Amino acid sequence: MSKEIMVTTRTETGKGAMGRARKNGQVPAVLYGKGTENVMLYASVGELDSARLTKGEEVTLVLNGEKIAVYVAELQVNYMKSQIVHLDFCRA
């Protein structure tokens, strides 16, 4: 059974906006895939911590009630704090 992660879309970009999001418990992410437009996302720190994601792992994103099969293309971690700081998802 695939792990499900609830995500929301985001419109803000830039260092300041991402810092504010991380302070509020959100992790910025991007969903991309061949033939589709990139979608900027936020995922909850709590959900990501419980999911314990690894690079290349297949997961299901839940975006506005729609389930999207993806895999973790890139996972950036702050090793000093052991926190995920950014994710790249690719459509499966």
Sequence and secondary structure as in RCSB ss.txt:
>XXXX:A:sequence
MSKEIMVTTRTETGKGAMGRARKNGQVPAVLYGKGTENVMLYASVGELDSARLTKGEEVTLVLNGEKIAVYVAEL
QVNYMKSQIVHLDFCRA
>XXXX:A:secstr
  EEEEEEE    SHHHHHHHHHTTEEEEEEE TTS  EEEEEEHHHHHHHT  TT EEEEEETTEEEEEEEEEE
EEETTTTEEEEEEEEE 
